[in-house]
Amino acid sequence: MKSAAAILPSKGSPLGFASWAREMSAVAAATANPPPFPVEALPRGDGHAVFFVPGFLAGDWTMDRLRLFVSGLGYRAETAHVAFNPGPTPGLLAKLDAALLRLADDRGRISIIGQSLGGILARELAKKHPHAVRRVITLCSPIRFPVTTPLAPMARLLAPFHDAAAIADPALFYAPPPVPLTAIYSEDDGIVDWRQCLQDDAPQCENIHVAGGHTTMGSNPLAQIVIAHVLAKSR
């Protein structure tokens, strides 16, 4: 994203250093002692592949808990093989493209789950390759720009490495993909303004609120319940 695509929260905003520190503390706690998986009966998977795309400044490991949950339901959980997500660089975009097409060739149409910026990239993959994608689930993914976030300085720092064509018009990110889309958001989000994660109502789009932090949404049992039911619609 260009620097103009991400801005620092204004004075008095609930977002800032304190909310970022709270999120980092929550990540450490969830990593050291992950919340238990939901105990309620959930729909079983049909074995189709689910592709996971991590968020900005994150890697595949940040979605380990969610992948384990989805795999336990009976889906084939696949990583993006991303050690660090610096944003939409040419190399990262090419890697995600190739991985998605390879999975679709091997396994048929897939579902994609993207965390934060990973959700934006997931939406763009589905727009580019709708024949290969069953549905998209985004976790706290802002689609309205400029994104208000305490991570704006990092976004500005990495912006020179991003694909110029991919970020030429951030407003295009708002257009939904031509496949079913579920946007999970949280009003407790400490990284982005939750209102920027909302998609307008449309026949194939839904917004679902789940209480919890931005960075720990994948390990959140409430979000996992939602994901289990949404993936079951993809059969």
PASEBA-1860 file (N, C-alpha, C; in nm, 3 decimals):
! residues 235
1> MKSAAAIL> 0.083/-0.119/0.000/0.000/0.000/0.000/0.087/0.125/0.000 ~ 0.052/0.226/-0.076/0.123/0.351/-0.070/0.102/0.414/0.066 ~ 0.186/0.511/0.101/0.175/0.574/0.231/0.037/0.634/0.251 ~ -0.023/0.686/0.142/-0.155/0.747/0.153/-0.263/0.644/0.182 ~ -0.232/0.516/0.166/-0.331/0.412/0.189/-0.342/0.375/0.337 ~ -0.248/0.423/0.420/-0.250/0.395/0.563/-0.215/0.522/0.640 ~ -0.297/0.555/0.738/-0.275/0.676/0.816/-0.279/0.645/0.964 ~ -0.210/0.725/1.043/-0.212/0.708/1.187/-0.347/0.752/1.245
9> PSKGSPLG> -0.392/0.687/1.351/-0.518/0.727/1.416/-0.507/0.870/1.467 ~ -0.620/0.939/1.467/-0.622/1.077/1.517/-0.620/1.079/1.670 ~ -0.592/1.191/1.726/-0.591/1.206/1.872/-0.729/1.172/1.927 ~ -0.733/1.093/2.032/-0.861/1.053/2.092/-0.916/0.924/2.035 ~ -0.851/0.869/1.930/-0.897/0.743/1.872/-0.868/0.629/1.968 ~ -0.953/0.525/1.968/-0.923/0.407/2.050/-0.805/0.327/1.998 ~ -0.759/0.361/1.877/-0.643/0.295/1.819/-0.517/0.377/1.848 ~ -0.408/0.309/1.872/-0.282/0.377/1.899/-0.183/0.283/1.962
17> FASWAREM> -0.081/0.340/2.027/0.022/0.255/2.086/-0.037/0.162/2.191 ~ -0.132/0.213/2.271/-0.191/0.131/2.377/-0.266/0.011/2.319 ~ -0.343/0.035/2.212/-0.419/-0.076/2.152/-0.324/-0.175/2.083 ~ -0.217/-0.123/2.023/-0.117/-0.211/1.961/-0.050/-0.298/2.067 ~ -0.014/-0.236/2.180/0.050/-0.311/2.289/-0.045/-0.417/2.344 ~ -0.173/-0.383/2.352/-0.273/-0.480/2.399/-0.281/-0.599/2.304 ~ -0.277/-0.571/2.176/-0.282/-0.679/2.077/-0.157/-0.768/2.087 ~ -0.041/-0.708/2.104/0.082/-0.787/2.114/0.081/-0.875/2.240
25> SAVAAATA> 0.026/-0.822/2.347/0.013/-0.900/2.470/-0.082/-1.018/2.449 ~ -0.190/-0.993/2.377/-0.288/-1.099/2.349/-0.226/-1.208/2.261 ~ -0.145/-1.169/2.164/-0.078/-1.266/2.078/0.015/-1.355/2.161 ~ 0.092/-1.292/2.249/0.184/-1.369/2.332/0.109/-1.468/2.419 ~ -0.003/-1.423/2.477/-0.082/-1.510/2.564/-0.143/-1.625/2.485 ~ -0.197/-1.594/2.366/-0.261/-1.698/2.284/-0.160/-1.797/2.228 ~ -0.037/-1.751/2.206/0.068/-1.841/2.157/0.114/-1.934/2.267 ~ 0.134/-1.878/2.387/0.181/-1.959/2.500/0.073/-2.055/2.551
33> NPPPFPVE> -0.051/-2.009/2.549/-0.162/-2.089/2.603/-0.285/-2.069/2.515 ~ -0.291/-2.137/2.400/-0.402/-2.116/2.305/-0.537/-2.149/2.368 ~ -0.640/-2.071/2.335/-0.774/-2.105/2.382/-0.815/-2.242/2.330 ~ -0.893/-2.316/2.405/-0.937/-2.448/2.356/-1.028/-2.432/2.235 ~ -1.029/-2.534/2.151/-1.119/-2.533/2.037/-1.263/-2.543/2.087 ~ -1.360/-2.500/2.005/-1.501/-2.510/2.045/-1.539/-2.655/2.077 ~ -1.624/-2.671/2.177/-1.665/-2.807/2.216/-1.797/-2.846/2.152 ~ -1.867/-2.750/2.094/-1.997/-2.783/2.036/-1.981/-2.861/1.905
41> ALPRGDGH> -2.082/-2.936/1.871/-2.079/-3.012/1.745/-2.082/-2.915/1.627 ~ -1.991/-2.934/1.533/-1.979/-2.846/1.418/-1.984/-2.928/1.290 ~ -2.028/-2.868/1.179/-2.036/-2.943/1.053/-1.899/-2.991/1.008 ~ -1.893/-3.112/0.960/-1.768/-3.171/0.915/-1.734/-3.122/0.773 ~ -1.604/-3.122/0.744/-1.559/-3.078/0.613/-1.570/-3.187/0.508 ~ -1.560/-3.146/0.382/-1.571/-3.239/0.270/-1.435/-3.269/0.208 ~ -1.328/-3.224/0.271/-1.193/-3.254/0.223/-1.137/-3.154/0.123 ~ -1.213/-3.050/0.086/-1.157/-2.957/-0.011/-1.048/-2.871/0.055
49> AVFFVPGF> -0.960/-2.815/-0.027/-0.845/-2.740/0.022/-0.887/-2.601/0.070 ~ -0.830/-2.559/0.183/-0.849/-2.425/0.236/-0.712/-2.360/0.246 ~ -0.696/-2.248/0.179/-0.569/-2.179/0.163/-0.565/-2.061/0.260 ~ -0.457/-2.051/0.340/-0.447/-1.949/0.445/-0.343/-1.845/0.408 ~ -0.381/-1.716/0.415/-0.291/-1.607/0.381/-0.273/-1.519/0.506 ~ -0.151/-1.509/0.559/-0.129/-1.432/0.682/-0.133/-1.282/0.660 ~ -0.138/-1.208/0.770/-0.151/-1.063/0.764/-0.020/-0.989/0.748 ~ -0.030/-0.858/0.746/0.083/-0.767/0.731/0.184/-0.789/0.844
57> LAGDWTMD> 0.312/-0.802/0.807/0.423/-0.822/0.900/0.417/-0.958/0.970 ~ 0.332/-1.048/0.922/0.314/-1.179/0.985/0.353/-1.290/0.888 ~ 0.357/-1.412/0.941/0.390/-1.528/0.859/0.292/-1.640/0.881 ~ 0.314/-1.751/0.812/0.223/-1.865/0.820/0.198/-1.910/0.964 ~ 0.300/-1.901/1.048/0.288/-1.951/1.185/0.175/-1.884/1.263 ~ 0.142/-1.759/1.225/0.038/-1.686/1.298/-0.101/-1.746/1.276 ~ -0.114/-1.833/1.175/-0.242/-1.897/1.146/-0.241/-2.046/1.177 ~ -0.136/-2.090/1.248/-0.123/-2.232/1.281/-0.245/-2.287/1.354
65> RLRLFVSG> -0.291/-2.213/1.453/-0.402/-2.262/1.534/-0.528/-2.278/1.451 ~ -0.555/-2.182/1.364/-0.674/-2.190/1.280/-0.660/-2.303/1.178 ~ -0.541/-2.320/1.124/-0.520/-2.431/1.029/-0.544/-2.566/1.097 ~ -0.497/-2.579/1.221/-0.516/-2.703/1.295/-0.665/-2.729/1.318 ~ -0.739/-2.623/1.350/-0.884/-2.636/1.371/-0.953/-2.678/1.242 ~ -0.923/-2.612/1.133/-0.987/-2.642/1.004/-0.952/-2.783/0.957 ~ -0.826/-2.821/0.976/-0.784/-2.955/0.940/-0.861/-3.059/1.022 ~ -0.883/-3.030/1.150/-0.957/-3.122/1.235/-1.101/-3.140/1.194
73> LGYRAETA> -1.156/-3.042/1.121/-1.293/-3.054/1.071/-1.302/-3.146/0.950 ~ -1.188/-3.171/0.887/-1.189/-3.258/0.769/-1.158/-3.188/0.639 ~ -1.096/-3.068/0.646/-1.053/-2.997/0.526/-0.902/-3.016/0.509 ~ -0.852/-2.988/0.391/-0.708/-2.991/0.366/-0.655/-2.850/0.384 ~ -0.589/-2.824/0.496/-0.539/-2.690/0.527/-0.403/-2.668/0.460 ~ -0.392/-2.561/0.382/-0.270/-2.535/0.306/-0.214/-2.397/0.340 ~ -0.083/-2.392/0.367/-0.018/-2.264/0.395/0.015/-2.191/0.266 ~ 0.041/-2.061/0.281/0.086/-1.982/0.167/0.237/-1.985/0.153
81> HVAFNPGP> 0.307/-2.050/0.247/0.454/-2.054/0.249/0.511/-1.912/0.252 ~ 0.451/-1.831/0.341/0.495/-1.693/0.360/0.556/-1.681/0.500 ~ 0.686/-1.654/0.505/0.753/-1.638/0.634/0.729/-1.498/0.691 ~ 0.712/-1.400/0.600/0.692/-1.261/0.642/0.615/-1.190/0.531 ~ 0.503/-1.129/0.566/0.420/-1.059/0.468/0.453/-0.910/0.473 ~ 0.528/-0.859/0.373/0.566/-0.719/0.372/0.464/-0.629/0.301 ~ 0.355/-0.689/0.256/0.259/-0.617/0.174/0.265/-0.668/0.031 ~ 0.190/-0.605/-0.060/0.178/-0.656/-0.197/0.300/-0.630/-0.284
89> TPGLLAKL> 0.410/-0.696/-0.254/0.529/-0.688/-0.340/0.508/-0.778/-0.462 ~ 0.578/-0.752/-0.570/0.565/-0.838/-0.688/0.594/-0.984/-0.656 ~ 0.696/-1.008/-0.573/0.731/-1.145/-0.540/0.622/-1.216/-0.462 ~ 0.563/-1.149/-0.363/0.458/-1.210/-0.284/0.334/-1.237/-0.369 ~ 0.296/-1.141/-0.452/0.177/-1.160/-0.536/0.196/-1.278/-0.632 ~ 0.315/-1.290/-0.689/0.342/-1.401/-0.780/0.339/-1.534/-0.706 ~ 0.393/-1.536/-0.584/0.394/-1.659/-0.505/0.252/-1.703/-0.471 ~ 0.166/-1.610/-0.431/0.028/-1.644/-0.396/-0.048/-1.691/-0.519
97> DAALLRLA> -0.027/-1.625/-0.631/-0.091/-1.665/-0.756/-0.056/-1.810/-0.791 ~ 0.074/-1.838/-0.789/0.120/-1.971/-0.826/0.068/-2.077/-0.730 ~ 0.068/-2.046/-0.601/0.022/-2.142/-0.501/-0.126/-2.172/-0.518 ~ -0.206/-2.069/-0.541/-0.350/-2.088/-0.559/-0.379/-2.174/-0.681 ~ -0.315/-2.143/-0.792/-0.341/-2.218/-0.915/-0.292/-2.362/-0.904 ~ -0.181/-2.382/-0.835/-0.131/-2.517/-0.815/-0.230/-2.599/-0.731 ~ -0.281/-2.540/-0.625/-0.378/-2.609/-0.540/-0.505/-2.640/-0.617 ~ -0.553/-2.544/-0.694/-0.676/-2.565/-0.771/-0.658/-2.676/-0.874
105> DDRGRISI> -0.540/-2.681/-0.935/-0.513/-2.788/-1.033/-0.512/-2.925/-0.965 ~ -0.458/-2.929/-0.843/-0.446/-3.057/-0.772/-0.574/-3.098/-0.701 ~ -0.646/-2.999/-0.647/-0.755/-3.028/-0.554/-0.891/-2.976/-0.597 ~ -0.900/-2.908/-0.708/-1.026/-2.847/-0.747/-1.042/-2.712/-0.679 ~ -1.159/-2.653/-0.690/-1.182/-2.519/-0.636/-1.157/-2.517/-0.485 ~ -1.093/-2.410/-0.438/-1.053/-2.400/-0.299/-1.123/-2.284/-0.229 ~ -1.119/-2.286/-0.097/-1.161/-2.171/-0.017/-1.036/-2.100/0.031 ~ -1.046/-1.970/0.056/-0.933/-1.891/0.104/-0.973/-1.820/0.233
113> IGQSLGGI> -0.886/-1.828/0.333/-0.903/-1.752/0.456/-0.784/-1.658/0.470 ~ -0.811/-1.529/0.479/-0.704/-1.430/0.491/-0.719/-1.347/0.617 ~ -0.608/-1.327/0.687/-0.606/-1.246/0.809/-0.560/-1.105/0.776 ~ -0.638/-1.004/0.813/-0.600/-0.864/0.795/-0.562/-0.836/0.649 ~ -0.439/-0.790/0.623/-0.397/-0.767/0.484/-0.408/-0.894/0.402 ~ -0.388/-1.009/0.466/-0.403/-1.135/0.395/-0.542/-1.152/0.337 ~ -0.642/-1.095/0.405/-0.778/-1.100/0.353/-0.796/-1.015/0.229 ~ -0.728/-0.900/0.226/-0.732/-0.816/0.107/-0.670/-0.891/-0.011
121> LARELAKK> -0.557/-0.955/0.014/-0.491/-1.031/-0.092/-0.577/-1.150/-0.135 ~ -0.647/-1.212/-0.039/-0.736/-1.324/-0.071/-0.849/-1.278/-0.163 ~ -0.906/-1.161/-0.134/-1.013/-1.107/-0.218/-0.962/-1.083/-0.360 ~ -0.841/-1.030/-0.371/-0.786/-1.001/-0.504/-0.756/-1.130/-0.580 ~ -0.710/-1.233/-0.510/-0.689/-1.362/-0.575/-0.820/-1.416/-0.632 ~ -0.928/-1.402/-0.555/-1.058/-1.452/-0.601/-1.111/-1.371/-0.719 ~ -1.079/-1.242/-0.724/-1.120/-1.162/-0.840/-1.044/-1.204/-0.965 ~ -0.918/-1.236/-0.947/-0.833/-1.272/-1.060/-0.859/-1.415/-1.108
129> HPHAVRRV> -0.892/-1.504/-1.015/-0.909/-1.646/-1.048/-1.040/-1.701/-0.991 ~ -1.154/-1.644/-1.028/-1.281/-1.689/-0.968/-1.312/-1.836/-0.998 ~ -1.260/-1.887/-1.109/-1.283/-2.027/-1.145/-1.216/-2.122/-1.047 ~ -1.118/-2.072/-0.971/-1.041/-2.159/-0.881/-1.084/-2.146/-0.734 ~ -1.177/-2.054/-0.705/-1.209/-2.021/-0.566/-1.356/-2.046/-0.536 ~ -1.384/-2.118/-0.428/-1.522/-2.143/-0.384/-1.577/-2.024/-0.306 ~ -1.499/-1.978/-0.208/-1.541/-1.866/-0.125/-1.420/-1.806/-0.055 ~ -1.440/-1.686/-0.001/-1.336/-1.615/0.072/-1.389/-1.580/0.211
137> ITLCSPIR> -1.304/-1.601/0.312/-1.334/-1.557/0.448/-1.222/-1.463/0.489 ~ -1.257/-1.340/0.532/-1.156/-1.246/0.577/-1.171/-1.225/0.728 ~ -1.057/-1.210/0.794/-1.054/-1.189/0.938/-0.996/-1.050/0.965 ~ -1.083/-0.957/1.004/-1.042/-0.821/1.040/-0.962/-0.755/0.927 ~ -1.013/-0.766/0.805/-0.943/-0.715/0.686/-1.002/-0.582/0.641 ~ -0.926/-0.473/0.650/-0.979/-0.342/0.608/-0.982/-0.330/0.457 ~ -1.092/-0.283/0.405/-1.105/-0.268/0.259/-1.138/-0.125/0.220 ~ -1.156/-0.038/0.320/-1.185/0.104/0.293/-1.060/0.184/0.324
145> FPVTTPLA> -1.014/0.260/0.226/-0.887/0.331/0.238/-0.909/0.482/0.243 ~ -0.818/0.554/0.313/-0.696/0.506/0.379/-0.728/0.430/0.507 ~ -0.651/0.327/0.535/-0.670/0.244/0.654/-0.612/0.317/0.774 ~ -0.693/0.329/0.879/-0.647/0.391/1.003/-0.585/0.285/1.092 ~ -0.455/0.299/1.119/-0.384/0.194/1.193/-0.257/0.248/1.258 ~ -0.223/0.201/1.376/-0.094/0.240/1.435/0.025/0.182/1.359 ~ 0.000/0.091/1.265/0.107/0.033/1.184/0.137/0.117/1.059 ~ 0.076/0.235/1.048/0.097/0.319/0.931/0.244/0.349/0.904
153> PMARLLAP> 0.328/0.375/1.006/0.470/0.400/0.976/0.538/0.281/0.907 ~ 0.503/0.159/0.947/0.560/0.041/0.882/0.509/0.029/0.738 ~ 0.381/0.061/0.718/0.326/0.057/0.582/0.398/0.157/0.492 ~ 0.427/0.276/0.546/0.500/0.377/0.467/0.642/0.330/0.438 ~ 0.706/0.265/0.536/0.843/0.219/0.519/0.855/0.115/0.408 ~ 0.755/0.028/0.399/0.760/-0.082/0.301/0.695/-0.048/0.168 ~ 0.624/0.064/0.162/0.551/0.101/0.040/0.637/0.103/-0.086 ~ 0.764/0.148/-0.081/0.844/0.151/-0.204/0.866/0.013/-0.266
161> FHDAAAIA> 0.847/-0.093/-0.188/0.868/-0.228/-0.240/0.741/-0.290/-0.298 ~ 0.628/-0.221/-0.287/0.500/-0.278/-0.329/0.480/-0.263/-0.479 ~ 0.400/-0.351/-0.534/0.372/-0.354/-0.677/0.291/-0.230/-0.716 ~ 0.350/-0.147/-0.802/0.287/-0.020/-0.838/0.151/-0.040/-0.904 ~ 0.140/-0.139/-0.990/0.013/-0.162/-1.060/-0.094/-0.212/-0.964 ~ -0.055/-0.296/-0.868/-0.152/-0.354/-0.776/-0.211/-0.251/-0.682 ~ -0.136/-0.144/-0.653/-0.183/-0.045/-0.555/-0.216/0.089/-0.620 ~ -0.225/0.090/-0.752/-0.246/0.216/-0.823/-0.375/0.285/-0.780
169> DPALFYAP> -0.479/0.206/-0.755/-0.608/0.263/-0.715/-0.663/0.182/-0.598 ~ -0.631/0.223/-0.472/-0.677/0.147/-0.356/-0.829/0.133/-0.349 ~ -0.902/0.224/-0.414/-1.048/0.216/-0.411/-1.098/0.087/-0.475 ~ -1.018/0.030/-0.566/-1.059/-0.094/-0.632/-1.064/-0.212/-0.535 ~ -0.990/-0.202/-0.424/-0.991/-0.310/-0.326/-1.130/-0.330/-0.265 ~ -1.210/-0.224/-0.270/-1.342/-0.230/-0.206/-1.439/-0.318/-0.284 ~ -1.421/-0.330/-0.414/-1.512/-0.411/-0.496/-1.505/-0.557/-0.451 ~ -1.619/-0.622/-0.427/-1.617/-0.760/-0.379/-1.579/-0.857/-0.491
177> PPVPLTAI> -1.524/-0.972/-0.455/-1.495/-1.074/-0.556/-1.624/-1.140/-0.603 ~ -1.623/-1.206/-0.718/-1.745/-1.270/-0.771/-1.769/-1.409/-0.713 ~ -1.736/-1.426/-0.585/-1.759/-1.552/-0.514/-1.815/-1.516/-0.377 ~ -1.876/-1.611/-0.306/-1.927/-1.581/-0.172/-1.816/-1.529/-0.080 ~ -1.850/-1.426/-0.004/-1.753/-1.361/0.083/-1.811/-1.343/0.222 ~ -1.735/-1.383/0.324/-1.771/-1.358/0.463/-1.662/-1.274/0.527 ~ -1.698/-1.158/0.577/-1.603/-1.068/0.643/-1.629/-1.073/0.793 ~ -1.535/-1.130/0.867/-1.544/-1.132/1.013/-1.472/-1.008/1.066
185> YSEDDGIV> -1.539/-0.933/1.151/-1.480/-0.811/1.206/-1.505/-0.806/1.355 ~ -1.433/-0.717/1.424/-1.449/-0.703/1.568/-1.446/-0.557/1.607 ~ -1.541/-0.515/1.686/-1.542/-0.378/1.737/-1.433/-0.357/1.843 ~ -1.370/-0.466/1.887/-1.259/-0.458/1.982/-1.124/-0.452/1.911 ~ -1.124/-0.441/1.780/-1.002/-0.443/1.699/-0.906/-0.333/1.747 ~ -0.783/-0.371/1.776/-0.684/-0.275/1.821/-0.583/-0.236/1.716 ~ -0.600/-0.285/1.592/-0.505/-0.256/1.485/-0.565/-0.172/1.374 ~ -0.689/-0.198/1.336/-0.756/-0.118/1.232/-0.894/-0.075/1.281
193> DWRQCLQD> -0.944/0.029/1.220/-1.081/0.074/1.249/-1.177/-0.032/1.194 ~ -1.254/-0.094/1.283/-1.339/-0.206/1.243/-1.438/-0.168/1.134 ~ -1.479/-0.041/1.130/-1.576/0.000/1.028/-1.517/-0.009/0.888 ~ -1.386/-0.005/0.878/-1.320/-0.015/0.747/-1.316/-0.158/0.696 ~ -1.360/-0.253/0.779/-1.361/-0.394/0.741/-1.496/-0.439/0.686 ~ -1.593/-0.349/0.683/-1.729/-0.386/0.645/-1.750/-0.375/0.495 ~ -1.812/-0.478/0.441/-1.852/-0.481/0.300/-2.000/-0.444/0.292 ~ -2.037/-0.366/0.192/-2.179/-0.335/0.173/-2.257/-0.463/0.151
201> DAPQCENI> -2.383/-0.463/0.196/-2.469/-0.579/0.176/-2.481/-0.612/0.027 ~ -2.466/-0.738/-0.004/-2.478/-0.786/-0.141/-2.520/-0.933/-0.133 ~ -2.577/-0.987/-0.240/-2.627/-1.125/-0.236/-2.525/-1.227/-0.188 ~ -2.397/-1.209/-0.224/-2.296/-1.309/-0.188/-2.205/-1.263/-0.074 ~ -2.235/-1.149/-0.012/-2.148/-1.093/0.091/-2.218/-1.085/0.225 ~ -2.144/-1.113/0.331/-2.198/-1.097/0.466/-2.088/-1.050/0.559 ~ -2.128/-0.968/0.658/-2.039/-0.922/0.764/-2.083/-0.987/0.894 ~ -1.989/-1.046/0.967/-2.023/-1.113/1.093/-1.933/-1.059/1.203
209> HVAGGHTT> -1.994/-1.006/1.308/-1.917/-0.953/1.421/-1.879/-1.064/1.517 ~ -1.753/-1.065/1.556/-1.703/-1.158/1.658/-1.621/-1.077/1.757 ~ -1.656/-1.079/1.882/-1.582/-1.006/1.984/-1.443/-1.066/2.001 ~ -1.343/-0.980/2.005/-1.207/-1.029/2.023/-1.106/-0.939/1.955 ~ -0.979/-0.968/1.974/-0.873/-0.887/1.917/-0.849/-0.914/1.771 ~ -0.777/-0.822/1.708/-0.743/-0.832/1.565/-0.647/-0.948/1.540 ~ -0.537/-0.948/1.613/-0.430/-1.042/1.585/-0.458/-1.184/1.633 ~ -0.556/-1.200/1.722/-0.587/-1.333/1.776/-0.717/-1.390/1.723
217> MGSNPLAQ> -0.771/-1.330/1.617/-0.901/-1.375/1.567/-0.896/-1.520/1.520 ~ -0.785/-1.564/1.463/-0.776/-1.701/1.415/-0.782/-1.805/1.525 ~ -0.736/-1.770/1.645/-0.740/-1.863/1.758/-0.862/-1.841/1.847 ~ -0.949/-1.751/1.806/-1.070/-1.718/1.882/-1.176/-1.827/1.858 ~ -1.220/-1.899/1.963/-1.318/-2.006/1.943/-1.449/-1.957/1.881 ~ -1.488/-1.834/1.910/-1.612/-1.780/1.851/-1.597/-1.764/1.700 ~ -1.480/-1.717/1.657/-1.454/-1.704/1.514/-1.445/-1.840/1.449 ~ -1.387/-1.935/1.518/-1.375/-2.071/1.463/-1.512/-2.134/1.439
225> IVIAHVLA> -1.606/-2.108/1.528/-1.742/-2.160/1.507/-1.802/-2.101/1.380 ~ -1.786/-1.970/1.363/-1.837/-1.905/1.242/-1.772/-1.965/1.118 ~ -1.641/-1.981/1.122/-1.567/-2.034/1.006/-1.613/-2.175/0.972 ~ -1.636/-2.258/1.073/-1.682/-2.395/1.049/-1.815/-2.395/0.973 ~ -1.907/-2.310/1.014/-2.038/-2.306/0.948/-2.029/-2.245/0.808 ~ -1.942/-2.145/0.791/-1.928/-2.082/0.659/-1.864/-2.179/0.561 ~ -1.758/-2.247/0.603/-1.694/-2.343/0.512/-1.788/-2.455/0.470 ~ -1.879/-2.492/0.560/-1.974/-2.599/0.527/-2.066/-2.561/0.413
233> KSR> -2.081/-2.431/0.388/-2.165/-2.385/0.276/-2.095/-2.404/0.142 ~ -1.965/-2.434/0.147/-1.885/-2.441/0.024/-1.888/-2.577/-0.041 ~ -1.963/-2.671/0.015/-1.964/-2.807/-0.041/-2.030/-2.811/-0.177
END
